[in-house]
């Protein structure tokens, strides 16, 4: 089995020369007659340039290089070292696609099917909120917010990615207070709410902290994968004690992906690599949200994640008014993740949740979101504030 990588070079870069440098330099390197007795072994580890094509409309060139799977360790770290490694410092080149064997890395423990089974929700998109304000709240404040949105019908809530294990609301204390709400909601309504707790800390402490949180009742985890490293995600996904869904956050992705001629495409980092590292759900910007994002890249991420049963979670600026667009793009297997789109609703966070469910119902009935025909209620108030698709 082999690994194929597409490298994109801008005009002015010799793609044939650079592709050969990558194929040789990122694998075996050169050798001479002293190693003739090892010729067969060396050749078996050598990269191969498969094709070089120039896009006439853009002047970009795409070089496809095939790497032997035997050169890597079935993980993301050794893969990245091989396909980009030191060459990432050699000048203008961007990895735009990575094609891995299906067996490479890890599948999610739960993924789309498992998360739906935990929630008991099978035939609609899931609705997710983010604790806001992000910093400065006590553990009790978090529990109060959770109670408000949970009783309004919310499926999932998560910590903000910048909320660490801070003195004002230590991680374990947040979990303990929010778990009381989750258990109460379960007893009174029969519904399960997932709370994705942000797992932070030094690598040698983070894994044990994650195990402790699960032992203390955490039913989902949030991980800033690019900040802490793919190896952390892989270790969590492989750990039998971590039997809860892992939500992967895209923090730092722009530093790796945003430059047009350097780094890697968003669909590689947030799609392929996350999907093969064991994430159960992956957050990333929606092109109609508050962050600039390309709709084509977004579609690639969605399709790559779903191909491995990983839940796509379009985020950043999601509000009830964009539900028609989101469902047109995603259908039912999507998690609609809203921070201010729920928490800053004019009538409060519970109304923000209700507005999403009104929106889902209205889309299901084929009804318009035109403000002049929306009935009074949470959805109308949301559309008045944020607009609609």
C-alpha positions in Angstrom: 0.0 0.0 0.0 1.2 3.5 -0.8 0.5 7.1 0.1 0.0 9.8 -2.5 0.5 13.5 -1.9 -0.3 16.4 -4.2 2.1 19.4 -4.0 1.1 22.7 -5.5 3.9 25.0 -6.8 3.3 28.6 -8.0 4.6 30.0 -11.3 8.4 30.5 -11.2 9.1 27.3 -9.3 10.3 24.3 -11.4 7.8 21.6 -10.4 9.7 18.7 -12.0 12.9 19.6 -10.1 11.1 20.2 -6.8 9.1 17.0 -7.0 12.3 15.0 -7.5 13.9 16.7 -4.6 10.9 15.8 -2.4 10.6 12.2 -3.6 14.3 11.5 -2.9 15.1 13.9 -0.1 12.0 13.0 2.0 12.6 9.3 1.7 16.0 7.5 1.2 18.2 10.3 -0.1 21.0 9.6 -2.5 23.5 6.7 -2.4 26.5 5.5 -4.3 28.3 2.3 -5.1 29.2 1.6 -1.5 25.6 0.7 -0.9 25.1 -1.4 -4.1 24.5 -4.5 -2.0 21.5 -2.7 -0.4 20.1 -1.5 -3.8 16.8 -3.5 -3.5 16.1 -2.4 0.1 16.9 1.3 -0.7 14.7 1.3 -3.8 11.8 -0.1 -1.8 11.8 3.0 0.4 12.2 5.5 -2.4 9.5 8.1 -3.2 8.3 8.2 -6.8 7.1 11.2 -8.8 3.8 10.0 -10.5 2.9 13.1 -12.5 3.4 16.8 -12.9 0.7 18.9 -14.4 0.3 22.7 -14.9 -3.0 24.3 -14.5 -3.3 26.7 -17.5 -5.9 28.9 -15.9 -3.8 29.5 -12.7 -0.2 28.9 -13.7 0.1 26.6 -10.7 1.6 23.2 -11.1 0.5 20.1 -9.2 3.1 17.3 -8.6 1.9 14.0 -7.3 4.4 11.9 -5.3 3.9 8.3 -4.1 5.5 7.3 -0.8 5.8 3.7 0.5 3.7 3.1 3.5 6.5 1.1 5.0 8.4 4.4 5.6 6.0 5.6 8.3 4.5 4.2 11.5 0.7 4.4 10.8 0.5 7.7 12.7 0.2 11.3 11.8 3.5 12.5 13.2 5.7 10.2 11.1 3.5 10.9 8.1 3.9 14.7 8.4 7.7 14.3 8.9 7.9 12.2 5.7 5.6 14.2 3.4 6.7 17.7 4.4 9.3 17.6 7.1 12.4 19.7 6.3 11.1 20.4 2.8 8.4 22.7 4.3 11.3 25.2 4.8 12.5 25.0 1.3 10.3 27.6 -0.3 6.9 28.0 -2.0 5.0 24.7 -2.0 1.6 23.7 -0.6 0.2 20.3 0.1 -3.3 20.3 -1.3 -4.3 16.7 -1.0 -3.1 13.5 0.8 -4.5 10.1 -0.2 -4.1 7.5 2.5 -5.0 3.8 2.7 -8.3 3.3 4.5 -6.4 1.3 7.1 -4.0 4.1 7.9 -4.3 5.6 11.4 -7.5 5.2 13.4 -11.2 5.3 12.8 -13.3 7.1 15.4 -14.5 5.1 18.4 -18.0 6.6 18.1 -18.3 9.0 15.2 -21.6 9.9 13.7 -23.4 6.7 14.6 -22.0 6.5 18.1 -22.7 10.1 19.0 -26.3 9.8 17.7 -26.7 6.6 19.8 -25.4 8.3 23.0 -28.0 11.1 22.4 -30.8 9.0 21.1 -31.3 11.5 18.2 -31.2 9.9 14.8 -33.2 11.9 12.2 -32.2 15.5 12.4 -29.1 17.7 12.7 -27.7 18.1 16.2 -27.6 21.5 17.9 -24.5 22.5 19.9 -23.7 25.5 22.0 -20.5 27.1 23.4 -20.3 28.5 26.9 -20.1 32.3 26.6 -18.5 34.5 28.0 -15.5 32.3 27.4 -13.5 33.4 30.4 -14.4 34.8 33.8 -17.3 32.6 34.7 -17.4 30.4 37.8 -18.2 26.6 37.7 -21.6 27.5 39.1 -22.1 30.0 36.3 -21.4 27.3 33.8 -24.0 25.0 35.4 -26.6 27.7 35.4 -26.1 28.3 31.7 -26.2 24.6 30.9 -29.5 24.2 32.8 -31.0 27.0 30.7 -30.0 25.6 27.3 -30.5 21.9 28.3 -34.1 22.3 29.2 -34.6 24.2 26.0 -33.6 21.1 24.1 -29.9 21.5 23.4 -28.0 18.3 22.4 -24.4 19.3 23.1 -22.4 22.0 24.8 -18.7 22.6 24.8 -16.1 24.7 26.6 -14.6 27.5 24.7 -11.2 26.4 23.3 -9.4 29.1 25.2 -10.8 28.0 28.6 -8.2 26.0 30.3 -7.8 24.6 33.8 -8.0 28.0 35.5 -8.4 29.0 39.1 -11.7 30.8 38.6 -13.3 27.6 37.2 -11.1 24.5 37.5 -11.8 21.8 34.9 -12.9 19.2 37.4 -15.1 21.6 39.3 -16.8 22.7 36.1 -17.5 19.1 35.2 -18.8 18.3 38.7 -21.3 21.2 38.6 -22.4 20.6 35.0 -22.7 16.9 35.6 -25.4 17.6 38.3 -27.4 19.4 35.6 -26.9 16.6 33.1 -28.1 14.0 35.6 -31.1 16.1 36.6 -32.1 16.7 32.9 -31.8 12.9 32.3 -34.0 12.1 35.3 -36.7 14.7 34.4 -36.8 14.4 30.7 -35.0 11.2 29.7 -32.7 13.3 27.4 -28.9 13.0 27.3 -26.8 16.2 27.0 -23.2 15.9 26.0 -20.7 18.3 27.6 -17.4 18.4 25.8 -14.9 19.4 28.5 -11.7 21.1 27.3 -8.7 18.8 28.1 -5.5 20.8 28.6 -2.1 20.5 30.1 1.4 19.2 29.4 1.5 16.0 27.4 2.6 13.8 30.3 -0.3 15.1 32.4 -3.0 15.5 29.8 -3.7 11.8 29.2 -4.1 11.1 32.8 -6.3 14.2 33.2 -8.5 13.0 30.4 -8.9 9.6 32.1 -9.7 11.2 35.4 -12.4 13.4 33.7 -14.0 10.4 32.2 -13.9 8.5 35.5 -15.6 11.5 37.1 -18.4 11.5 34.5 -17.3 13.4 31.5 -19.3 12.2 28.5 -17.3 14.1 25.8 -14.0 15.8 25.4 -12.7 18.8 23.5 -9.1 18.8 22.3 -7.1 21.7 20.6 -5.4 19.1 18.4 -3.1 21.4 16.5 -1.9 23.2 19.7 -1.2 20.0 21.6 -0.3 17.7 18.7 -1.8 14.9 16.6 -0.1 12.4 18.8 -2.2 13.6 21.8 -5.4 13.0 19.8 -4.2 9.6 18.7 -3.3 8.6 22.2 -6.7 9.7 23.5 -8.5 7.9 20.7 -6.5 4.7 21.3 -7.0 4.7 25.1 -9.7 2.2 26.2 -10.6 4.3 29.2 -11.5 7.2 26.9 -14.8 5.8 25.8 -16.5 9.1 25.0 -16.5 11.2 21.8 -13.6 13.4 21.1 -14.4 16.8 19.5 -11.4 18.2 17.7 -11.0 22.0 17.6 -9.2 23.8 14.7 -7.3 26.4 16.8 -4.0 27.3 15.0 -5.2 25.9 11.7 -4.8 29.3 10.0 -1.1 29.3 10.8 -0.7 26.0 8.9 -3.1 26.5 6.1 -4.0 30.1 5.3 -1.0 31.1 3.2 -1.8 30.5 -0.5 1.6 29.1 -1.4 2.9 27.5 1.8 1.7 24.9 4.4 -1.1 22.5 3.8 -4.7 22.9 2.6 -7.4 23.2 5.3 -9.0 20.0 3.8 -5.8 18.1 4.5 -5.3 19.3 8.1 -9.0 19.5 9.2 -10.2 16.7 7.0 -7.7 14.0 6.1 -5.4 14.2 9.1 -8.2 14.6 11.7 -10.2 11.8 10.2 -7.2 9.4 10.3 -6.2 10.4 13.8 -9.3 9.2 15.6 -11.5 12.3 16.0 -15.2 11.6 16.5 -16.2 15.2 15.4 -14.2 18.0 13.9 -15.0 21.7 14.2 -14.0 24.1 11.3 -15.3 27.4 9.9 -18.4 27.5 7.7 -18.0 29.7 4.6 -21.1 31.6 5.5 -20.0 32.3 9.1 -17.8 35.0 10.7 -14.4 33.8 9.5 -13.3 33.9 5.9 -13.4 30.4 4.5 -13.6 28.8 1.0 -16.7 26.9 0.2 -14.8 24.3 -1.8 -12.4 23.5 1.0 -15.4 23.3 3.4 -17.1 20.8 1.1 -13.9 18.7 0.9 -13.6 18.7 4.7 -17.2 17.6 5.1 -16.9 14.7 2.6 -13.5 13.5 3.9 -14.9 13.4 7.5 -18.1 11.6 6.5 -16.1 9.0 4.5 -14.7 7.8 7.8 -18.0 8.4 9.8 -16.6 11.5 11.6 -19.2 14.2 12.4 -18.7 17.5 10.5 -19.2 20.6 12.8 -19.3 23.8 10.8 -18.7 26.7 13.2 -17.9 30.3 13.7 -20.8 32.7 13.3 -23.5 30.1 13.0 -26.9 31.4 13.9 -30.6 30.3 13.3 -30.9 32.3 10.1 -28.3 30.2 8.2 -30.0 26.9 8.9 -31.6 26.7 5.4 -28.1 27.1 3.9 -26.5 24.7 6.3 -29.1 21.9 5.6 -28.8 22.5 1.9 -25.0 21.9 2.2 -25.0 19.2 4.8 -28.4 17.4 5.1 -29.1 15.8 8.4 -25.6 14.5 9.4 -24.2 17.7 10.8 -23.7 19.4 14.2 -24.8 23.0 14.1 -22.4 24.7 16.5 -23.3 28.2 17.8 -21.7 30.4 20.4 -23.1 33.9 20.2 -25.9 32.6 17.9 -27.4 31.0 20.9 -25.9 32.8 23.9 -26.5 36.3 22.6 -30.1 35.8 21.5 -32.2 38.9 22.4 -34.4 36.9 24.7 -31.7 34.7 26.3 -29.9 31.5 25.7 -32.9 29.3 26.0 -34.6 31.3 23.2 -31.5 30.9 21.1 -31.8 27.1 21.3 -35.5 27.3 20.6 -34.8 29.5 17.5 -32.6 26.7 16.1 -35.3 24.1 16.5 -37.9 26.5 15.0 -35.5 26.9 12.1 -35.1 23.2 11.6 -38.9 22.7 11.7 -39.4 25.5 9.2 -36.9 24.1 6.8 -38.4 20.7 7.1 -41.8 22.2 6.1 -40.3 24.1 3.2 -41.3 27.4 4.7 -39.7 30.8 4.0 -37.5 32.7 6.5 -38.7 36.1 5.1 -39.0 38.4 8.1 -42.4 39.7 7.1 -44.0 36.3 7.3 -42.1 34.8 10.3 -44.4 34.4 13.3 -43.6 36.1 16.6 -41.1 34.0 18.6 -37.5 33.1 19.1 -36.7 32.5 15.4 -38.1 35.8 14.3 -36.2 37.6 17.0 -33.0 35.8 15.9 -33.5 36.8 12.2 -34.2 40.3 13.2 -30.8 40.4 14.9 -28.6 38.3 12.6 -30.5 38.1 9.3 -31.1 35.0 7.3 -29.7 33.1 4.3 
